[in-house]
């Protein structure tokens, strides 16, 4: 759920957040506040999936020889490798 910070206290330890809908929080509950992540644009996303298709194609990267026959499977393998190697970077 995204909210908008409305104001800070003088010591900047307390803040007021406005939510777009009623929240299901309880008084005293610990919550995590993070900035929204940047997402790929539709054009970038389309290029990514086209690149994966090319990687699998015999006329491209020919990853069929290594057992990759679907872009979804290749995407999952890349995701697992990346998370093991780089964590959440």
C-alpha distances in whole Angstrom, upper triangle without the diagonal:
4,7,10,13,16,18,20,23,26,26,22,21,19,17,15,11,11,8,8,9,10,8,10,11,15,17,18,16,15,11,11,10,11,11,10,13,15,16,20,21,22,26,25,24,27,29,28,28,32,33,32,34,37,37,37,40,44,44,41,40,42,39,41,44,41,40,37,37,33,31,28,30,31,27,26,29,28,25,27,29,27,25,28,29,27,24,21,22
4,7,10,13,16,17,21,24,24,20,20,18,15,13,10,9,7,8,10,12,10,13,13,17,19,19,17,16,13,12,9,9,9,8,11,14,15,19,20,22,25,24,23,26,28,27,28,32,32,32,34,37,37,38,41,44,44,42,41,42,40,42,45,42,41,38,38,35,32,29,32,32,28,28,31,29,26,28,30,27,25,29,30,27,24,21,22
4,7,9,12,14,17,21,21,17,17,15,12,10,6,5,4,7,9,11,10,13,13,16,17,18,17,16,13,12,10,11,10,10,14,16,18,22,22,24,28,27,26,30,32,31,32,35,36,36,38,40,40,42,44,48,48,45,44,46,44,45,48,46,45,41,42,38,35,33,35,35,32,31,34,33,29,31,33,30,28,32,32,29,27,23,24
4,6,9,12,15,18,19,16,16,14,10,9,5,5,7,9,12,13,13,16,16,19,19,20,19,18,15,14,11,12,11,11,15,17,19,23,23,26,28,28,28,31,33,32,34,36,37,37,40,42,42,43,46,49,49,46,45,48,46,48,50,48,47,44,44,41,38,36,38,38,34,34,36,35,31,33,35,32,30,34,34,31,29,25,25
4,6,8,12,14,15,12,13,11,7,6,4,6,9,12,14,15,15,18,16,18,18,19,18,17,15,14,11,12,11,13,17,19,22,25,26,28,31,30,30,34,35,34,36,39,39,40,42,44,44,46,48,52,52,49,47,50,48,50,52,50,49,46,47,43,40,38,40,40,36,36,38,36,33,35,36,33,31,34,35,31,29,26,26
4,7,11,13,15,12,14,11,7,5,5,6,10,13,15,16,16,19,18,20,19,20,20,19,17,17,14,16,15,17,20,22,25,28,29,31,34,33,34,37,38,38,39,42,43,43,46,47,47,49,52,55,55,52,51,53,51,53,56,53,53,50,50,47,44,42,44,43,40,40,42,40,37,39,40,37,35,38,39,35,33,29,30
4,7,10,12,9,11,9,6,5,7,10,13,16,18,19,18,21,19,20,19,19,20,19,18,18,15,17,16,19,22,24,27,31,31,34,36,36,36,39,41,40,42,45,45,45,48,50,50,51,54,57,57,54,53,55,53,55,58,55,55,52,52,49,46,44,46,46,42,42,44,42,38,40,42,38,36,39,39,36,34,30,30
4,7,8,5,7,6,4,7,9,12,16,19,21,21,20,22,19,20,18,18,19,18,17,17,14,16,17,19,23,25,28,32,33,36,38,37,37,41,42,41,43,46,46,46,49,50,50,52,55,58,58,55,53,56,53,56,58,55,55,52,53,50,47,45,46,46,42,42,44,42,38,40,41,38,36,38,38,35,33,29,29
4,6,5,6,5,6,9,12,15,18,22,23,23,21,23,21,21,18,18,19,19,18,19,17,19,20,23,26,28,32,35,36,39,42,40,41,44,45,44,46,49,49,49,52,54,53,55,58,61,61,58,56,59,56,59,61,58,57,55,56,53,50,48,49,49,45,45,46,44,41,42,43,40,38,40,41,37,35,32,32
4,5,8,8,10,12,16,19,22,25,27,26,25,27,24,24,21,21,22,21,21,21,19,21,22,25,28,30,34,37,38,41,43,42,43,46,47,46,48,51,51,51,54,56,55,57,60,63,63,59,58,60,58,61,63,60,60,57,58,55,52,50,52,51,47,47,48,46,43,44,45,42,40,42,42,38,36,33,33
4,5,8,10,13,16,20,23,26,28,27,25,27,24,24,21,19,21,20,20,20,18,20,21,24,27,30,33,36,38,41,43,42,42,46,46,45,47,50,50,50,53,54,54,56,59,62,62,58,56,59,57,59,61,58,58,55,57,54,51,49,50,49,46,45,47,44,41,42,43,40,38,40,39,36,34,31,31
4,6,7,11,13,17,19,23,25,24,22,24,21,22,19,18,19,17,17,16,14,16,17,21,23,26,29,33,34,37,39,38,38,42,43,41,44,47,46,46,49,51,50,52,55,58,58,55,53,55,53,56,57,54,54,52,53,50,47,45,46,46,42,42,43,41,38,39,40,37,34,37,36,33,31,28,28
4,7,10,13,17,19,23,24,23,21,22,19,19,16,15,16,14,14,14,13,15,17,21,23,26,29,33,35,38,40,39,39,42,43,41,44,47,46,46,49,51,50,52,55,58,58,55,53,55,53,55,57,54,53,51,52,50,47,44,45,45,41,41,42,40,37,38,39,36,33,35,36,32,30,27,27
4,7,10,14,16,20,21,20,18,19,16,16,14,13,14,13,13,14,13,15,17,20,23,26,29,33,35,37,40,38,38,42,43,42,44,47,46,46,49,51,50,52,55,58,59,55,54,56,53,55,57,54,54,51,53,49,47,44,46,45,42,41,43,41,38,38,40,37,34,37,37,34,31,28,29
4,6,10,13,16,18,17,16,18,15,16,14,14,15,14,13,13,11,14,15,18,21,24,27,30,32,35,37,36,36,39,41,39,41,44,44,44,47,49,48,50,53,56,57,53,52,54,52,54,56,53,52,50,51,48,45,42,44,44,40,39,41,40,36,37,39,36,33,36,37,33,31,27,28
4,7,10,13,15,14,13,16,14,15,14,14,15,15,14,14,12,15,16,18,21,24,27,30,31,34,36,36,35,39,40,39,41,44,44,44,47,49,49,50,53,56,57,53,52,54,52,54,56,53,53,50,51,47,44,42,44,44,40,39,42,40,37,38,40,37,35,37,38,35,32,29,29
4,6,10,12,12,11,14,12,14,14,15,15,15,12,13,11,13,13,15,19,21,23,27,28,30,33,32,32,35,37,36,38,41,41,41,44,46,46,47,50,53,53,50,49,51,49,51,53,51,50,47,47,44,41,39,41,41,37,36,39,37,34,35,37,34,32,35,36,33,30,27,28
4,7,9,9,10,13,13,15,15,17,17,17,15,15,13,15,15,16,19,21,23,27,27,29,32,32,32,35,37,36,37,40,41,41,43,46,46,47,49,53,53,50,49,51,49,51,53,51,50,47,47,44,41,38,41,41,37,37,39,38,35,36,38,36,34,37,38,34,32,28,29
4,5,7,7,11,11,14,15,17,16,17,14,15,13,14,15,14,18,20,22,25,26,27,31,30,29,32,35,34,35,38,39,39,41,43,43,44,47,51,51,48,47,49,47,48,51,48,47,44,44,41,38,35,38,38,34,34,37,36,32,34,36,34,32,35,36,33,30,27,28
4,7,9,12,14,17,19,21,19,20,17,17,16,17,16,15,18,20,21,24,24,25,29,29,28,31,33,33,33,36,38,38,39,42,42,43,46,49,49,47,46,48,46,47,50,48,47,43,43,39,37,34,37,38,34,34,37,36,32,34,37,34,32,36,37,34,32,28,30
4,6,10,12,15,17,20,18,19,17,18,17,18,18,17,21,23,23,26,27,28,31,31,30,32,35,34,35,38,39,39,41,43,44,44,47,50,51,48,48,49,47,48,51,49,47,44,44,40,37,35,37,38,35,34,37,37,33,35,38,35,33,36,38,35,33,29,31
4,7,9,12,14,17,16,17,15,17,17,19,20,19,23,25,26,29,30,31,34,34,33,35,38,37,37,41,42,41,43,46,46,47,49,53,53,51,50,51,49,50,53,50,48,46,45,42,40,37,39,40,36,36,39,38,35,36,39,37,34,37,39,36,33,30,32
4,6,9,11,14,12,14,12,14,14,16,18,18,21,24,25,28,29,30,34,33,32,35,37,36,36,40,41,40,42,45,44,45,48,51,52,49,48,50,47,48,51,48,47,44,44,40,38,35,37,38,35,33,37,36,32,33,36,34,31,34,36,34,30,27,30
4,7,10,12,10,12,11,14,15,18,20,20,22,25,26,30,31,32,36,35,33,36,39,37,37,41,42,40,42,45,45,45,48,52,53,50,49,50,47,48,51,48,46,44,44,40,38,35,37,38,35,33,36,36,32,33,36,34,31,34,36,34,30,27,30
4,7,9,7,9,8,12,13,16,19,19,22,26,27,30,32,34,37,36,34,38,40,38,38,42,43,41,44,47,46,47,50,53,54,51,50,51,48,49,52,49,47,45,45,42,40,37,38,39,36,34,37,36,33,33,36,34,31,33,35,33,29,27,29
4,6,5,9,10,14,15,19,22,23,26,29,30,34,36,37,41,40,38,41,43,41,42,46,46,45,47,50,49,50,53,56,57,54,53,54,51,52,54,51,50,48,48,45,43,40,41,42,39,37,39,39,35,36,38,36,33,35,37,35,32,29,32
4,6,9,11,14,16,19,22,24,27,30,32,36,38,39,43,42,40,44,45,44,44,48,48,47,50,52,51,52,55,59,60,57,55,56,53,55,57,54,52,50,51,48,46,43,44,45,41,39,42,41,38,38,40,38,35,37,39,36,33,30,33
4,6,9,13,15,19,22,24,26,30,32,36,38,40,43,41,40,44,45,43,44,48,48,47,49,52,51,52,55,58,59,56,54,56,53,54,56,53,52,49,51,48,45,42,43,44,41,39,41,40,36,36,39,37,33,35,37,34,31,29,31
4,6,10,13,16,19,21,24,27,29,33,35,37,40,38,37,40,42,40,41,44,44,43,46,48,47,48,51,55,56,53,51,52,49,50,52,49,48,46,47,44,42,39,39,40,37,35,37,37,33,33,35,33,30,32,34,31,28,26,28
4,7,10,13,17,19,21,25,27,30,33,35,38,36,35,38,40,37,39,42,42,41,44,46,45,46,49,52,53,50,48,49,46,48,50,47,46,43,45,42,40,37,37,38,35,33,35,34,30,30,32,30,27,29,30,28,24,22,24
4,6,10,13,15,17,21,23,27,29,31,34,32,31,35,36,34,35,39,39,38,40,43,42,43,46,49,50,47,45,47,44,45,47,44,43,41,42,39,37,34,35,35,32,30,32,31,28,28,30,28,25,27,28,26,22,20,22
4,6,10,12,14,18,20,24,26,29,31,29,28,32,33,31,32,36,36,35,38,40,39,40,43,46,47,44,42,44,41,43,45,41,41,38,40,37,34,31,32,32,29,28,30,28,25,25,27,25,22,24,25,22,19,16,18
4,7,9,12,16,18,22,24,27,29,28,27,31,32,30,32,35,35,34,37,39,38,40,43,46,47,43,42,44,41,43,45,42,41,39,40,37,34,32,33,33,29,28,30,29,25,26,28,25,22,25,26,23,20,17,18
4,6,9,12,15,18,21,24,26,24,24,27,28,27,28,32,31,31,34,36,35,37,40,43,43,40,38,40,38,40,42,39,39,36,37,34,31,29,30,30,26,26,28,26,22,24,25,22,20,23,23,20,17,14,15
4,6,9,12,16,18,21,23,22,22,25,26,25,27,30,29,29,33,34,34,35,38,42,42,38,37,39,37,39,41,39,38,35,37,34,30,28,30,29,26,26,28,25,22,24,25,22,20,23,24,20,18,14,15
4,7,9,13,15,18,20,19,18,22,23,22,24,27,27,27,30,31,31,33,35,39,39,36,34,37,35,37,39,37,36,33,34,31,27,25,27,27,23,23,26,23,20,23,24,21,19,23,23,20,18,14,15
4,6,10,12,15,18,15,15,19,20,18,20,23,23,23,26,28,27,29,32,35,35,32,31,33,31,33,36,33,33,30,31,27,24,22,24,23,20,20,22,20,17,19,21,17,16,20,20,17,16,12,12
4,7,9,12,14,12,13,16,17,16,18,21,21,21,24,26,25,28,30,33,33,30,29,31,30,32,34,32,32,29,30,27,23,22,24,23,19,20,22,20,17,20,21,18,18,21,21,18,17,14,13
4,6,9,11,10,9,13,14,13,15,18,18,18,21,23,23,25,27,30,30,27,26,29,27,29,32,30,29,26,27,23,20,19,21,20,16,18,20,18,16,19,20,17,17,21,21,18,18,15,14
4,7,8,6,6,9,10,10,12,14,15,16,18,19,20,22,24,27,27,24,23,26,25,27,30,28,28,24,24,21,18,17,20,18,15,17,19,17,15,19,20,17,18,21,21,19,19,16,16
4,5,5,6,9,10,11,13,14,15,17,19,20,21,23,24,28,27,24,25,27,26,28,31,30,29,26,26,23,19,19,22,21,17,20,22,20,18,22,23,20,22,25,25,23,23,20,19
4,5,5,6,9,10,11,12,14,15,17,18,20,22,23,26,25,23,24,26,25,27,30,29,28,24,24,21,17,17,21,20,17,19,22,20,19,23,24,22,23,26,26,25,25,22,22
4,5,5,6,9,10,11,12,14,15,16,18,20,21,25,23,21,22,24,24,26,29,28,28,24,24,21,17,18,21,20,17,20,22,20,20,24,24,22,24,27,27,25,26,24,23
4,5,5,6,9,10,10,12,14,15,16,19,20,23,22,19,20,22,22,24,27,26,26,22,22,19,16,17,19,17,15,18,20,17,17,21,21,18,20,24,23,21,22,20,19
4,5,5,6,9,10,11,13,14,15,17,19,22,22,19,19,21,20,22,25,24,24,20,20,17,13,13,16,15,12,15,17,15,15,18,19,17,19,22,22,21,21,20,19
4,5,5,6,9,10,11,12,14,16,17,20,19,17,18,20,20,21,24,24,23,19,19,16,12,13,17,15,13,17,19,17,17,21,21,20,22,25,25,24,25,23,23
4,6,5,6,9,10,10,12,14,15,19,17,15,15,18,18,20,23,22,22,19,18,16,13,14,17,15,13,17,18,16,17,20,20,19,21,24,24,23,24,23,22
4,5,5,6,9,10,11,13,14,18,17,14,14,17,16,18,21,20,20,16,16,14,10,12,14,12,10,13,14,12,13,17,17,15,18,20,20,19,21,20,19
4,5,5,6,9,10,11,12,16,16,14,14,15,15,16,19,19,18,14,14,11,7,9,12,10,9,12,14,12,13,17,17,17,19,22,22,21,22,22,22
4,5,5,6,9,10,11,14,13,11,12,14,14,16,19,19,18,15,14,12,9,12,14,12,12,15,16,15,17,20,20,19,22,24,24,24,25,25,24
4,5,5,6,9,10,13,12,9,9,12,12,14,17,17,17,14,14,12,9,12,14,11,11,15,15,13,15,18,17,17,20,22,21,21,23,23,22
4,5,5,6,9,12,13,10,9,11,10,12,15,14,14,10,10,9,6,9,10,7,8,11,11,10,13,15,15,15,18,20,20,20,22,22,22
4,5,5,6,10,10,9,9,10,10,11,14,14,14,10,9,8,6,10,11,9,10,14,14,13,16,18,18,19,22,23,23,24,25,26,25
4,5,5,8,8,5,6,8,9,11,14,14,15,12,11,11,9,13,14,11,13,16,16,15,18,20,19,20,23,24,24,25,27,27,26
4,6,8,9,6,4,6,6,9,11,11,12,9,10,10,9,12,12,9,11,14,13,12,15,17,16,17,20,21,21,22,24,25,24
4,7,9,7,6,5,5,6,9,9,9,6,7,7,7,11,10,8,11,14,13,13,16,18,17,19,21,22,22,24,26,26,26
4,5,5,6,5,7,7,10,12,12,9,9,10,10,14,14,12,14,17,17,17,20,22,21,22,25,26,26,27,29,30,30
4,5,7,4,7,7,9,11,12,11,11,13,14,17,17,15,18,20,19,19,22,24,23,24,28,28,28,29,31,33,32
4,7,7,10,11,12,15,16,14,14,15,15,19,19,17,19,22,21,21,24,26,25,26,29,30,29,30,33,33,33
4,5,8,10,12,13,15,13,13,14,13,17,17,14,16,20,18,18,21,23,21,22,26,27,26,27,29,30,29
4,6,9,10,10,12,11,12,13,13,16,15,12,15,17,16,15,18,20,18,19,23,23,22,24,26,27,27
4,5,6,8,10,9,10,12,12,16,15,12,15,18,16,16,19,21,19,21,24,24,24,26,28,29,29
4,5,5,7,6,8,10,11,13,12,9,12,14,12,13,16,17,16,18,21,21,21,23,25,26,26
4,5,5,5,6,9,11,13,12,10,14,15,14,15,18,19,18,20,23,23,24,26,27,29,29
4,6,7,9,12,14,17,14,13,16,18,15,16,20,20,19,21,24,24,24,26,28,30,30
4,6,9,12,13,15,12,11,14,15,12,13,17,17,15,18,21,20,20,23,25,27,27
4,6,9,12,13,10,9,13,13,11,13,16,16,16,19,21,20,21,24,25,27,28
4,6,8,9,7,6,10,11,9,11,14,15,15,17,19,20,20,22,24,25,26
4,7,9,7,8,11,12,12,14,16,17,18,20,22,22,23,25,26,27,28
4,5,5,6,9,10,11,12,14,16,17,18,20,21,23,24,25,25,26
4,5,5,6,9,10,10,12,14,15,16,18,20,21,22,22,23,23
4,5,5,6,9,10,10,12,14,15,16,18,20,21,21,21,22
4,5,5,6,9,10,11,12,14,15,17,18,20,20,21,22
4,5,5,6,9,10,11,12,14,15,16,18,19,20,20
4,5,5,6,9,10,10,12,14,15,16,16,17,18
4,5,5,6,9,10,11,12,14,15,15,16,17
4,5,5,6,9,10,11,12,14,14,16,17
4,6,5,6,9,10,10,12,13,14,15
4,5,5,6,9,10,10,10,11,12
4,5,5,6,9,10,10,12,13
4,6,5,6,8,9,12,13
4,5,5,6,7,9,9
4,5,5,4,7,8
4,6,6,9,11
4,6,9,9
4,6,6
4,6
4
